[in-house]
Every structure is written in C-alpha cells, then in structure tokens.
Amino acid sequence: MKTLKLIRTKTSSQGTFGTLYDDTVSLCATGELPKYAGNPDVENEQRTDCIPAGTYECKIVDSPKFGHVYGVTNVPGRSAILIHSGNFCGDTAKGFKSHVLGCIILGEITGTLEGQQAVLSSKRALATFMERMANEPFKLIIEENYG
C-alpha cells in the first residue's frame, strides 16, 4: 500500500493549509478546517476542527454529494471524512467561507480568493490526484510543521 504524507504548515481562522507528498514529490496543496476552531481546549470537534495529526487509511467511497472520492477512515470520533474539491476552509463562526465540514480539499496552489486564503484550481488538482492514485487505497500520514 502506498503511503502519502500531508504536512500542515499554517493554521488560522481562514483554514489549515499544507502540502500532500508522495515520497518527496509534492502532489498538491491542501486545505482543512482550522485547528481548535471550536473550543480551543478540545481537539477534533466535529464540523469545526481539522482531524488530528496521525496515520489513517484512505479508500474510494461513493459520496452522494462529491461522487467517487477517497474517504479517510478510522478518524477517532469522526465519520464521512472525504478528500474532495473546494476552495474555502475557514471558520464560519468568525465569518469566513468554508466548503468543508471536516474534510480535506485539494488544490494546485494556495492563494487568495474573494479576500480569503484558499486552495486554487481545486477540480483540476482533484482530477490529477484521482488519476494518479488509480482508485488504490493508501495510507495517509498527517504531520504538523507550523514553524
């Protein structure tokens, strides 16, 4: 089973951003909900926080909303975590836009869209990722390097 690594490098009310790697090859930019966006004393709150750093298995699922995408499995206390397209991943309680409720969105790069940090060219990045992965399951290691 292939192993990919997501390295988070920035988290704020506008989202958590990082890069997804296959060995040392950068595949795409990532966006997730902010870390500790809900209660700052509670990690992994559903619908407000990114999932905890750790190791997860990903496999193809059929989502009613997003179609044929990867699901991130075995996330403690969470379900229906998907890897899909989208641009925004901000804290909606603070007025930012979000296309996720706990999932991971992919983009070719990060940048600014409508005045908010976002992942860009998301549909193209997701299509490239899906083609590269060829529906094969993989292990996802999520690390944090907020330096």
DSSP file with accessible surface (Angstrom, degrees, kcal/mol):
  #  RESIDUE AA STRUCTURE BP1 BP2  ACC     N-H-->O    O-->H-N    N-H-->O    O-->H-N    TCO  KAPPA ALPHA  PHI   PSI    X-CA   Y-CA   Z-CA
    1    1 A M              0   0  135      0, 0.0   137,-0.1     0, 0.0     2,-0.0   0.000 360.0 360.0 360.0 132.2    0.0    0.0    0.0
    2    2 A K  E     -a  138   0A  95    135,-0.6   137,-2.9     1,-0.0     2,-0.5  -0.349 360.0-144.0 -67.7 148.2    1.3    3.4   -1.0
    3    3 A T  E     -a  139   0A  54    135,-0.2    20,-0.6   137,-0.0     2,-0.3  -0.976  15.3-172.9-118.4 126.5    2.0    6.0    1.8
    4    4 A L  E     -aB 140  22A   0    135,-3.1   137,-2.7    -2,-0.5     2,-0.4  -0.843  11.6-145.5-111.7 155.0    1.3    9.7    1.3
    5    5 A K  E     -aB 141  21A  76     16,-2.5    16,-3.4    -2,-0.3     2,-0.6  -0.982   5.2-161.7-125.6 128.7    2.2   12.4    3.7
    6    6 A L  E     -aB 142  20A   2    135,-3.1   137,-2.9    -2,-0.4     2,-0.6  -0.952  10.3-165.3-105.3 118.9    0.3   15.6    4.4
    7    7 A I  E     -aB 143  19A  36     12,-2.7    12,-1.9    -2,-0.6     2,-0.4  -0.929   8.4-149.9-109.7 113.4    2.4   18.3    6.1
    8    8 A R  E     +aB 144  18A   0    135,-2.9   137,-3.1    -2,-0.6    10,-0.3  -0.676  22.1 169.7 -79.9 133.4    0.4   21.1    7.6
    9    9 A T  E     +     0   0A  69      8,-2.8     2,-0.3    -2,-0.4     9,-0.2   0.550  59.6  29.4-122.1 -13.2    2.3   24.4    7.6
   10   10 A K  E     + B   0  17A  99      7,-1.8     7,-3.1     2,-0.0     2,-0.4  -0.979  52.1 178.2-151.8 135.8   -0.3   27.1    8.5
   11   11 A T  E     + B   0  16A  47     -2,-0.3     2,-0.3     5,-0.3     5,-0.2  -0.998  21.2 134.1-137.8 136.0   -3.4   27.3   10.6
   12   12 A S  E >  S- B   0  15A  43      3,-1.7     3,-1.9    -2,-0.4    23,-0.1  -0.900  72.5 -73.0-156.5-174.8   -5.6   30.3   11.2
   13   13 A S  T 3  S+     0   0   34      1,-0.3    78,-3.1    -2,-0.3    81,-0.2   0.706 128.6  61.9 -64.7 -16.5   -9.3   31.3   11.2
   14   14 A Q  T 3  S-     0   0   55      1,-0.3    75,-0.7    76,-0.2    -1,-0.3   0.557 121.2 -82.8 -86.3  -8.2   -9.0   31.1    7.4
   15   15 A G  E <   -B   12   0A   0     -3,-1.9    -3,-1.7    73,-0.1     2,-0.5  -0.720  41.4 -75.4 136.0 174.5   -8.2   27.4    7.4
   16   16 A T  E     -BC  11  32A   0     16,-3.1    16,-2.2    73,-0.2     2,-0.3  -0.966  48.8-169.1-110.5 126.7   -5.4   24.9    7.9
   17   17 A F  E     +BC  10  31A   4     -7,-3.1    -8,-2.8    -2,-0.5    -7,-1.8  -0.878  17.8 134.5-123.1 147.8   -3.1   24.7    4.8
   18   18 A G  E     -BC   8  30A   3     12,-1.6    12,-2.3    -2,-0.3     2,-0.4  -0.867  44.1 -90.9-162.3-162.9   -0.4   22.2    3.8
   19   19 A T  E     -BC   7  29A  33    -12,-1.9   -12,-2.7    -2,-0.3     2,-0.5  -0.989  22.9-138.7-133.7 139.6    1.1   20.1    1.1
   20   20 A L  E     -BC   6  28A   4      8,-2.8     7,-3.4    -2,-0.4     8,-1.2  -0.872  26.8-167.3-100.1 128.3    0.4   16.5    0.1
   21   21 A Y  E     -BC   5  26A  68    -16,-3.4   -16,-2.5    -2,-0.5     2,-0.6  -0.902  26.5-157.5-119.8 147.0    3.5   14.5   -0.8
   22   22 A D  E >  S-BC   4  25A   7      3,-2.5     3,-2.3    -2,-0.3     2,-0.3  -0.975  84.1 -48.4-115.1 105.8    4.2   11.1   -2.4
   23   23 A D  T 3  S-     0   0  139    -20,-0.6   -18,-0.1    -2,-0.6    -2,-0.0  -0.520 124.1 -26.1  57.3-118.2    7.7   10.4   -1.0
   24   24 A T  T 3  S+     0   0  135     -2,-0.3     2,-0.5    -3,-0.1    -1,-0.3   0.381 115.8 106.6-102.2   4.0    9.5   13.7   -1.8
   25   25 A V  E <   -C   22   0A  73     -3,-2.3    -3,-2.5     1,-0.0     2,-0.5  -0.733  68.8-134.1 -88.9 123.1    7.2   14.7   -4.7
   26   26 A S  E     +C   21   0A  71     -2,-0.5    -5,-0.2    -5,-0.2     3,-0.1  -0.636  24.7 179.6 -75.1 121.8    4.7   17.5   -3.9
   27   27 A L  E     -     0   0A  38     -7,-3.4     2,-0.3    -2,-0.5    -1,-0.2   0.859  54.5 -41.9 -90.2 -44.7    1.3   16.4   -5.3
   28   28 A C  E     -C   20   0A   8     -8,-1.2    -8,-2.8   101,-0.0    -1,-0.3  -0.984  58.4 -83.8-172.0 170.3   -0.9   19.3   -4.4
   29   29 A A  E     -CD  19 107A   9     78,-2.9    78,-2.1    -2,-0.3     2,-0.3  -0.555  41.8-149.8 -84.6 154.8   -1.9   21.9   -1.8
   30   30 A T  E     -CD  18 106A   0    -12,-2.3   -12,-1.6    76,-0.2     2,-0.4  -0.929  10.5-164.7-127.5 153.1   -4.4   21.0    0.9
   31   31 A G  E     +CD  17 105A   0     74,-2.2    74,-2.8    -2,-0.3     2,-0.3  -0.998  15.2 162.1-136.0 139.3   -7.0   22.9    2.9
   32   32 A E  E     -C   16   0A   1    -16,-2.2   -16,-3.1    -2,-0.4    18,-0.1  -0.931  46.5 -74.1-143.2 169.2   -8.8   21.8    6.0
   33   33 A L        -     0   0    6     70,-0.5    17,-0.4    -2,-0.3    57,-0.1  -0.208  65.5 -85.4 -60.0 156.5  -10.7   23.4    8.8
   34   34 A P    >   -     0   0    4      0, 0.0    16,-1.1     0, 0.0     3,-0.8  -0.213  45.4-103.7 -60.9 155.7   -8.7   25.4   11.4
   35   35 A K  T 3  S-     0   0   37      1,-0.2    14,-0.1    14,-0.2   -20,-0.1  -0.689 102.1  -0.1 -81.2 132.2   -7.2   23.7   14.3
   36   36 A Y  T 3  S+     0   0   94     -2,-0.4    -1,-0.2    14,-0.2    13,-0.1   0.853  82.9 149.4  58.3  39.1   -9.1   24.3   17.5
   37   37 A A    <   +     0   0   19     -3,-0.8    12,-0.1    11,-0.3    -2,-0.1   0.848  68.5  39.2 -71.8 -32.4  -11.7   26.5   15.8
   38   38 A G  S    S-     0   0   33      1,-0.3     5,-0.1     4,-0.2     9,-0.0   0.721 132.4  -1.4 -79.3-109.5  -14.5   25.4   18.1
   39   39 A N    >   -     0   0   67      1,-0.1     3,-2.1     3,-0.1    -1,-0.3  -0.728  67.2-146.3 -82.9 118.5  -13.5   25.1   21.8
   40   40 A P  T 3  S+     0   0   90      0, 0.0    -1,-0.1     0, 0.0    -3,-0.1   0.682  97.8  56.0 -64.0 -13.5   -9.7   25.8   22.0
   41   41 A D  T 3  S+     0   0  145      1,-0.1     2,-0.5     2,-0.0    -2,-0.0   0.468  99.5  69.8 -93.4  -3.3   -9.4   23.3   24.8
   42   42 A V    <   -     0   0   62     -3,-2.1     3,-0.4    -6,-0.0     2,-0.3  -0.967  68.3-153.7-122.9 121.9  -10.9   20.4   22.7
   43   43 A E  S    S+     0   0   91     -2,-0.5     8,-0.1     1,-0.2    -8,-0.0  -0.641  73.4  20.9 -87.8 148.1   -9.2   18.8   19.8
   44   44 A N  S    S+     0   0   30      6,-0.4     2,-0.3    -2,-0.3    -1,-0.2   0.829  71.2 175.0  71.6  37.4  -11.1   17.1   17.0
   45   45 A E    >>  -     0   0   58     -3,-0.4     4,-1.9    -6,-0.1     3,-1.4  -0.593  37.9-108.3 -73.5 133.1  -14.5   18.7   17.4
   46   46 A Q  T 34 S+     0   0  121     -2,-0.3    56,-0.1     1,-0.2    -1,-0.1  -0.339  95.3   4.4 -62.3 140.2  -16.8   17.6   14.6
   47   47 A R  T 34 S+     0   0  163     54,-0.8    -1,-0.2     2,-0.2    55,-0.2   0.458 129.5  57.1  67.8   1.3  -17.6   20.2   11.9
   48   48 A T  T <4 S+     0   0   47     -3,-1.4   -11,-0.3     1,-0.2     2,-0.3   0.580  97.4  53.1-128.8 -22.6  -15.3   22.8   13.4
   49   49 A D  S  < S-     0   0    1     -4,-1.9   -14,-0.2    52,-0.2    -2,-0.2  -0.863  76.6-111.8-119.5 153.8  -11.7   21.3   13.5
   50   50 A C        -     0   0    4    -16,-1.1    -6,-0.4   -17,-0.4   -14,-0.2  -0.357  53.3 -91.0 -68.0 159.1   -9.3   19.6   11.2
   51   51 A I        -     0   0    1     51,-0.3    -1,-0.1     1,-0.1     3,-0.1  -0.366  53.3 -89.2 -71.1 156.0   -8.8   16.0   12.0
   52   52 A P        -     0   0   18      0, 0.0    -1,-0.1     0, 0.0    90,-0.1  -0.293  45.9 -96.4 -64.6 150.1   -5.9   15.2   14.4
   53   53 A A  S    S+     0   0   42     -3,-0.1     2,-0.3    88,-0.1    90,-0.2  -0.349  78.8  96.3 -57.7 146.0   -2.4   14.6   13.1
   54   54 A G  E    S-E  142   0A  25     88,-1.1    88,-3.4    -3,-0.1     2,-0.5  -0.983  74.6 -58.7 160.1-165.5   -1.9   10.8   12.8
   55   55 A T  E     +E  141   0A  85     -2,-0.3     2,-0.3    86,-0.2    86,-0.2  -0.956  49.9 170.7-118.6 130.1   -2.0    7.9   10.4
   56   56 A Y  E     -E  140   0A  15     84,-2.8    84,-3.6    -2,-0.5     2,-0.4  -0.922  30.2-123.1-135.0 156.1   -5.1    6.9    8.5
   57   57 A E  E     -EF 139  73A 104     16,-0.6    16,-3.2    -2,-0.3     2,-0.4  -0.839  25.1-158.1 -99.3 141.6   -6.1    4.6    5.7
   58   58 A C  E     +EF 138  72A   1     80,-3.2    80,-2.0    -2,-0.4     2,-0.3  -0.955  16.1 167.4-121.7 138.2   -7.9    6.1    2.7
   59   59 A K  E     - F   0  71A 116     12,-1.8    12,-3.3    -2,-0.4     2,-0.1  -0.970  41.9 -84.0-145.7 159.6  -10.1    4.2    0.3
   60   60 A I  E     + F   0  70A  42     75,-0.4     2,-0.3    -2,-0.3    10,-0.2  -0.403  48.2 173.7 -66.6 135.2  -12.5    5.0   -2.5
   61   61 A V  E     - F   0  69A  44      8,-3.3     8,-2.1     6,-0.1     2,-0.7  -0.926  33.1-121.7-134.1 161.6  -16.1    5.8   -1.4
   62   62 A D  E     - F   0  68A 126     -2,-0.3     6,-0.2     6,-0.2     3,-0.0  -0.922  29.3-164.2-108.2 108.6  -19.2    7.0   -3.3
   63   63 A S  E  >  - F   0  67A  18      4,-3.2     4,-2.3    -2,-0.7    -2,-0.0  -0.777  20.8-140.1 -92.5 133.6  -20.4   10.2   -1.8
   64   64 A P  T  4 S+     0   0  143      0, 0.0    -1,-0.1     0, 0.0     4,-0.1   0.855 105.1  34.5 -58.7 -31.6  -23.9   11.4   -2.6
   65   65 A K  T  4 S+     0   0  168      2,-0.1    -2,-0.0     1,-0.1    -3,-0.0   0.862 131.6  25.7 -90.7 -40.5  -22.5   15.0   -2.9
   66   66 A F  T  4 S-     0   0   66      1,-0.3     2,-0.2    18,-0.0    19,-0.1   0.476  91.6-146.0-109.0  -5.4  -19.0   14.6   -4.3
   67   67 A G  E  <  +F   63   0A  33     -4,-2.3    -4,-3.2     2,-0.1     2,-0.9  -0.479  65.8   9.2  79.9-143.4  -19.2   11.3   -6.2
   68   68 A H  E    S+F   62   0A  90     -6,-0.2     2,-0.3    -2,-0.2    -6,-0.2  -0.628  88.5 133.4 -81.9  99.0  -16.3    8.9   -6.5
   69   69 A V  E     -F   61   0A   2     -8,-2.1    -8,-3.3    -2,-0.9     2,-0.3  -0.854  57.5 -84.0-138.6 175.1  -13.7   10.2   -4.0
   70   70 A Y  E     -FG  60  83A   0     13,-0.7    13,-2.5    -2,-0.3     2,-0.4  -0.681  34.3-152.0 -86.3 140.7  -11.4    9.0   -1.2
   71   71 A G  E     -FG  59  82A   5    -12,-3.3   -12,-1.8    -2,-0.3     2,-0.6  -0.887  12.0-134.9-107.2 141.0  -12.6    8.6    2.3
   72   72 A V  E     -FG  58  81A   9      9,-3.3     9,-0.5    -2,-0.4     3,-0.4  -0.876  31.9-158.5 -96.2 117.9  -10.3    8.9    5.3
   73   73 A T  E     +F   57   0A  33    -16,-3.2   -16,-0.6    -2,-0.6     6,-0.1  -0.557  56.7  27.3-101.7 162.9  -11.1    6.1    7.6
   74   74 A N        +     0   0  130      1,-0.2    -1,-0.2    -2,-0.2     5,-0.1   0.769  65.9 158.5  62.6  33.2  -10.6    5.4   11.3
   75   75 A V    >   -     0   0    8     -3,-0.4     3,-2.2     3,-0.3    -1,-0.2  -0.781  50.8-110.4 -83.5 118.5  -10.6    9.0   12.4
   76   76 A P  T 3  S-     0   0   82      0, 0.0     3,-0.1     0, 0.0    -1,-0.1  -0.260  94.3  -3.4 -55.3 128.2  -11.5    8.8   16.2
   77   77 A G  T 3  S+     0   0   62      1,-0.2     2,-0.3   -31,-0.0   -31,-0.1   0.595 118.3  94.9  70.1  11.1  -14.9   10.2   16.9
   78   78 A R    <   +     0   0   26     -3,-2.2     2,-0.3   -32,-0.0    -3,-0.3  -0.937  45.3 179.5-133.6 156.9  -15.5   11.2   13.2
   79   79 A S        +     0   0   97     -2,-0.3     3,-0.1     1,-0.1    -6,-0.1  -0.939  60.7  38.1-146.0 168.5  -17.0    9.8   10.1
   80   80 A A        +     0   0   80     -2,-0.3     2,-0.7     1,-0.2    -1,-0.1   0.836  65.4 162.9  57.2  38.1  -17.6   10.8    6.5
   81   81 A I  E     -G   72   0A   8     -9,-0.5    -9,-3.3    -3,-0.1     2,-0.3  -0.797  17.1-178.4 -86.9 118.2  -14.2   12.5    6.2
   82   82 A L  E     -G   71   0A  20     -2,-0.7    22,-2.8   -11,-0.3     2,-0.6  -0.762  34.2-132.5-117.4 162.1  -13.5   12.9    2.4
   83   83 A I  E     +Gh  70 104A   4    -13,-2.5   -13,-0.7    -2,-0.3     2,-0.2  -0.974  54.2 137.6-110.0 112.8  -10.8   14.2    0.1
   84   84 A H  E     - h   0 105A   2     20,-2.2    22,-1.3    -2,-0.6     2,-0.2  -0.828  52.2 -75.8-145.5-177.3  -12.7   16.4   -2.4
   85   85 A S        +     0   0   27     -2,-0.2     2,-0.2    20,-0.2    22,-0.1  -0.480  59.6 118.8 -87.1 159.3  -12.6   19.6   -4.3
   86   86 A G        -     0   0   10     20,-0.5    33,-0.1    -2,-0.2     3,-0.1  -0.831  47.3-136.5 160.6 167.3  -13.4   23.0   -2.8
   87   87 A N  S    S+     0   0   45     -2,-0.2    32,-2.1     1,-0.2     2,-0.3   0.765  76.3  57.2-113.5 -42.7  -11.7   26.4   -2.2
   88   88 A F        +     0   0    7     30,-0.2    11,-3.4     1,-0.1    -1,-0.2  -0.724  37.0 164.8-104.6 147.6  -12.5   27.6    1.2
   89   89 A C  B     +I   98   0B   0    -75,-0.7   -73,-0.2    28,-0.4     9,-0.2  -0.103  34.7 139.3-147.2  37.9  -11.9   26.0    4.6
   90   90 A G        -     0   0    0      7,-2.6     2,-0.9   -57,-0.1   -76,-0.2  -0.233  64.2 -88.2 -86.2 174.0  -12.4   28.9    7.1
   91   91 A D    > > -     0   0   12    -78,-3.1     5,-1.9     1,-0.2     3,-1.5  -0.702  34.8-164.7 -81.3 104.6  -14.0   29.2   10.5
   92   92 A T  G > 5S+     0   0   99     -2,-0.9     3,-1.7     1,-0.3    -1,-0.2   0.802  85.6  65.6 -66.4 -26.0  -17.6   30.1    9.6
   93   93 A A  G 3 5S+     0   0   93      1,-0.3    -1,-0.3     2,-0.1    -2,-0.1   0.742 104.2  47.4 -66.9 -20.1  -18.3   31.2   13.2
   94   94 A K  G < 5S-     0   0  130     -3,-1.5    -1,-0.3   -81,-0.2    -2,-0.2   0.189 129.1 -96.7-104.6  13.0  -15.8   34.0   12.5
   95   95 A G  T < 5S+     0   0   70     -3,-1.7     2,-0.2     1,-0.3    -3,-0.2   0.532  80.3 132.8  90.3   7.5  -17.3   35.0    9.2
   96   96 A F      < -     0   0   59     -5,-1.9    -1,-0.3   -83,-0.1     2,-0.2  -0.603  56.8-111.8 -91.4 154.4  -15.1   33.0    6.8
   97   97 A K        -     0   0   87     -2,-0.2    -7,-2.6   -83,-0.0     2,-0.3  -0.502  33.6-173.2 -79.9 152.4  -16.3   30.8    4.0
   98   98 A S  B     -I   89   0B  31     -9,-0.2    -9,-0.3    -2,-0.2   -83,-0.0  -0.984  28.8-174.7-150.2 137.0  -15.9   27.1    4.1
   99   99 A H  S    S+     0   0   85    -11,-3.4     2,-0.3    -2,-0.3   -10,-0.1   0.145  74.8  69.6-105.8  11.8  -16.6   24.2    1.6
  100  100 A V        -     0   0    7    -12,-0.2   -68,-0.0   -10,-0.2   -14,-0.0  -0.945  51.0-168.0-132.1 154.5  -15.7   21.6    4.3
  101  101 A L  S    S-     0   0  103     -2,-0.3   -54,-0.8   -68,-0.1   -52,-0.2  -0.011  95.4 -38.5-121.7  22.6  -17.2   20.2    7.4
  102  102 A G  S    S+     0   0    1      1,-0.2   -51,-0.3   -55,-0.2    -2,-0.0   0.289 109.0 118.0 137.1  -4.7  -14.1   18.3    8.4
  103  103 A C        -     0   0   12    -22,-0.1   -70,-0.5   -53,-0.1     2,-0.5  -0.150  64.2-110.0 -82.6-178.9  -12.8   17.0    5.1
  104  104 A I  E     - h   0  83A   3    -22,-2.8   -20,-2.2   -72,-0.1     2,-0.3  -0.964  28.0-159.5-114.6 126.8   -9.6   17.7    3.2
  105  105 A I  E     -Dh  31  84A   0    -74,-2.8   -74,-2.2    -2,-0.5     2,-0.3  -0.832   7.3-145.1-106.8 148.7   -9.7   19.8    0.0
  106  106 A L  E     +D   30   0A   1    -22,-1.3   -20,-0.5    -2,-0.3     2,-0.3  -0.855  20.8 167.7-112.5 148.7   -7.1   19.7   -2.7
  107  107 A G  E     -D   29   0A   0    -78,-2.1   -78,-2.9    -2,-0.3    14,-0.2  -0.968  44.1-119.3-149.9 162.9   -5.8   22.5   -4.9
  108  108 A E  S    S-     0   0   78     12,-2.3     2,-0.3    -2,-0.3    13,-0.2   0.872  96.3 -10.4 -71.5 -35.8   -2.9   23.1   -7.3
  109  109 A I  E     -J  120   0C 100     11,-1.0    11,-3.2   -81,-0.1     2,-0.3  -0.940  70.0-111.3-149.1 169.7   -1.7   26.0   -5.1
  110  110 A T  E     +J  119   0C  60     -2,-0.3     2,-0.3     9,-0.2     9,-0.2  -0.784  50.9 128.9-102.7 154.7   -2.9   28.2   -2.2
  111  111 A G  E     -J  118   0C  24      7,-2.4     7,-2.9    -2,-0.3     2,-0.4  -0.900  56.4 -61.0-172.4-158.4   -3.7   31.8   -2.7
  112  112 A T  E     +J  117   0C 104     -2,-0.3     2,-0.4     5,-0.2     5,-0.2  -0.927  40.0 177.8-115.5 133.4   -6.4   34.4   -2.1
  113  113 A L  E >  S-J  116   0C  56      3,-2.9     3,-1.9    -2,-0.4    -2,-0.0  -0.997  74.8 -11.5-135.0 124.8   -9.9   34.2   -3.4
  114  114 A E  T 3  S-     0   0  135     -2,-0.4    -1,-0.1     1,-0.3     3,-0.1   0.864 130.1 -54.6  52.9  37.4  -12.6   36.8   -2.6
  115  115 A G  T 3  S+     0   0   67      1,-0.2     2,-0.4     0, 0.0    -1,-0.3   0.563 119.8 100.8  78.3   9.3  -10.3   38.2    0.1
  116  116 A Q  E <  S-J  113   0C   9     -3,-1.9    -3,-2.9   -20,-0.0    -1,-0.2  -0.963  80.2-104.6-128.0 143.7   -9.8   34.9    1.9
  117  117 A Q  E     +J  112   0C  28     -2,-0.4   -28,-0.4    -5,-0.2     2,-0.3  -0.401  56.7 155.2 -63.5 140.1   -6.9   32.4    1.9
  118  118 A A  E     -J  111   0C   0     -7,-2.9    -7,-2.4   -30,-0.1     2,-0.4  -0.947  48.0 -99.4-155.6 167.8   -8.0   29.4   -0.2
  119  119 A V  E     -J  110   0C   0    -32,-2.1     2,-0.3    -2,-0.3     3,-0.3  -0.847  44.4-149.3 -95.0 142.0   -6.8   26.4   -2.3
  120  120 A L  E     +J  109   0C  39    -11,-3.2   -12,-2.3    -2,-0.4   -11,-1.0  -0.789  66.1  21.7-117.4 157.1   -7.0   27.2   -6.0
  121  121 A S  S  > S+     0   0   48     -2,-0.3     4,-2.1   -14,-0.2    -1,-0.2   0.911  73.9 161.6  54.7  48.4   -7.6   25.1   -9.2
  122  122 A S  H  >  +     0   0    6     -3,-0.3     4,-2.9     2,-0.2     5,-0.2   0.898  62.1  51.2 -70.4 -45.3   -9.2   22.5   -7.0
  123  123 A K  H  > S+     0   0  168      1,-0.2     4,-2.3     2,-0.2    -1,-0.2   0.918 113.2  46.9 -62.2 -40.0  -11.2   20.5   -9.5
  124  124 A R  H  > S+     0   0  147      2,-0.2     4,-2.4     1,-0.2    -1,-0.2   0.922 112.6  49.7 -66.7 -42.0   -8.1   20.1  -11.7
  125  125 A A  H  X S+     0   0    6     -4,-2.1     4,-2.5     1,-0.2    -2,-0.2   0.915 111.7  48.6 -62.8 -43.0   -6.0   19.1   -8.7
  126  126 A L  H  X S+     0   0   22     -4,-2.9     4,-3.0   -20,-0.3     5,-0.2   0.929 110.8  50.3 -64.3 -43.0   -8.5   16.5   -7.5
  127  127 A A  H  X S+     0   0   60     -4,-2.3     4,-2.3    -5,-0.2    -2,-0.2   0.927 112.3  47.2 -61.8 -42.3   -8.8   15.0  -11.0
  128  128 A T  H  X S+     0   0   88     -4,-2.4     4,-2.5     1,-0.2    -1,-0.2   0.918 113.6  48.8 -64.4 -43.0   -5.0   14.7  -11.3
  129  129 A F  H  X S+     0   0    7     -4,-2.5     4,-2.5     2,-0.2    -2,-0.2   0.935 110.9  49.2 -62.2 -47.1   -4.8   13.2   -7.8
  130  130 A M  H  X>S+     0   0   29     -4,-3.0     4,-1.4     1,-0.2     5,-0.6   0.907 112.5  48.2 -62.2 -40.5   -7.6   10.7   -8.6
  131  131 A E  H  <5S+     0   0  165     -4,-2.3     3,-0.3    -5,-0.2    -1,-0.2   0.935 112.1  49.3 -65.2 -43.3   -5.9    9.6  -11.8
  132  132 A R  H  <5S+     0   0  118     -4,-2.5    -2,-0.2     1,-0.2    -1,-0.2   0.896 112.7  46.7 -62.8 -39.9   -2.5    9.3  -10.1
  133  133 A M  H ><5S-     0   0    7     -4,-2.5     3,-2.3    -5,-0.2    -1,-0.2   0.687  90.5-153.3 -81.8 -17.1   -3.9    7.1   -7.3
  134  134 A A  T 3<5 -     0   0   59     -4,-1.4    -3,-0.1    -3,-0.3    -4,-0.1   0.814  62.8 -65.6  51.7  37.3   -5.9    4.9   -9.7
  135  135 A N  T 3 <S+     0   0   85     -5,-0.6   -75,-0.4     1,-0.2    -1,-0.3   0.582  97.8 142.1  64.9  10.4   -8.5    4.0   -7.1
  136  136 A E    <   -     0   0  127     -3,-2.3    -1,-0.2   -77,-0.1   -78,-0.0  -0.627  55.0-113.7 -82.5 140.2   -5.9    2.2   -5.0
  137  137 A P        -     0   0   56      0, 0.0  -135,-0.6     0, 0.0     2,-0.3  -0.303  39.2-174.0 -66.0 156.9   -6.2    2.5   -1.2
  138  138 A F  E     -aE   2  58A   0    -80,-2.0   -80,-3.2  -137,-0.1     2,-0.4  -0.979  27.5-112.7-149.5 161.1   -3.3    4.3    0.5
  139  139 A K  E     -aE   3  57A  84   -137,-2.9  -135,-3.1    -2,-0.3     2,-0.5  -0.817  29.1-155.1 -94.2 134.9   -2.0    5.2    4.0
  140  140 A L  E     -aE   4  56A   2    -84,-3.6   -84,-2.8    -2,-0.4     2,-0.6  -0.963   5.7-166.0-115.7 119.7   -2.1    8.9    4.9
  141  141 A I  E     -aE   5  55A  39   -137,-2.7  -135,-3.1    -2,-0.5     2,-0.5  -0.926   7.4-160.7-103.5 122.8    0.3   10.3    7.4
  142  142 A I  E     +aE   6  54A   4    -88,-3.4   -88,-1.1    -2,-0.6     2,-0.3  -0.935  14.7 174.6-107.6 123.0   -0.7   13.8    8.7
  143  143 A E  E     -a    7   0A  80   -137,-2.9  -135,-2.9    -2,-0.5     2,-0.4  -0.881  22.5-135.9-122.7 157.8    2.1   15.8   10.3
  144  144 A E  E     +a    8   0A  67     -2,-0.3  -135,-0.2  -137,-0.2     2,-0.1  -0.951  26.3 164.0-117.9 131.7    2.2   19.4   11.6
  145  145 A N        +     0   0  106   -137,-3.1  -138,-0.0    -2,-0.4    -2,-0.0  -0.604   8.8 159.1-142.1  72.4    5.1   21.8   11.0
  146  146 A Y              0   0   76      1,-0.1  -135,-0.1    -2,-0.1  -137,-0.1   0.566 360.0 360.0 -79.2  -8.4    3.7   25.2   11.8
  147  147 A G              0   0  108     -3,-0.1    -1,-0.1  -137,-0.1  -138,-0.0   0.894 360.0 360.0  15.1 360.0    7.2   26.7   12.3
